[in-house]
């Protein structure tokens, strides 16, 4: 499984992905982020699904970028073209994969800003090649193992938040997933794209870099639970009250 998260705020985009690759009982680490940085032209692609499908689609798309990059002036143009390459790979490989008992299931998060985009854009691309845009109402999207990381985003993240705050939320969303699922793990890769800067900053963080943040968060959660104004719940232990009500 995979954890890839894209966040859109009024200040730009943040992305975070794990690097765990699981194949049967074997686990390895591999990069799941592909970035393009050119003059007034920057975007990233994060993927969840079969590694062979991802690598083939990215390879095909990279060749298109080399030949036709100047024809993409808005991000959705590039999204459409990557979708075309995913469909091409499906046409070539889907039947054979399914015969082997494997699902063709490449999901992609694509974010960036091209010269004619008024602001950075964020899209979710489906295996069929169609897409949706991630907007202000729900300014994030997770592909892969999504269930465990959503609560912190729903509770804490808003479109108006600074990118630094959004990245902290992204890490806590990943960390909640990591401790709940054994197929998501460090190292993590992050991408940050600020409004109108046209350059995606990419960084990698190892577990040793982030352990103190995980420990801090765990301790704060325990303290917050202990300090909850939840005296009414003590009634659950009051046998006399239960007998009186019967």
Secondary structure, 3 states (H helix, E strand, C coil): CCEEEEEEECCEEEEEEECEEEECCEEEECCCEEEEEECCEEEEEEEECCHHHHHHHHHHHHHHHHHHHHHCCCHHHHHHHHHHHHHHHHHHHHHHHHHCCCCCCCEEEEEEEECCCCCCEEEEECCCCCEEECCCCCCEEEEECCHHHHHHHHHHCCCCCCHHHHHHHHHHHHHHHHCCCCCCCCCEEEEEEECCCCCCEEEEECHHHHHHHHHHHHHHHHHHHHCCCCHHHHHHHCHHHHHHHC
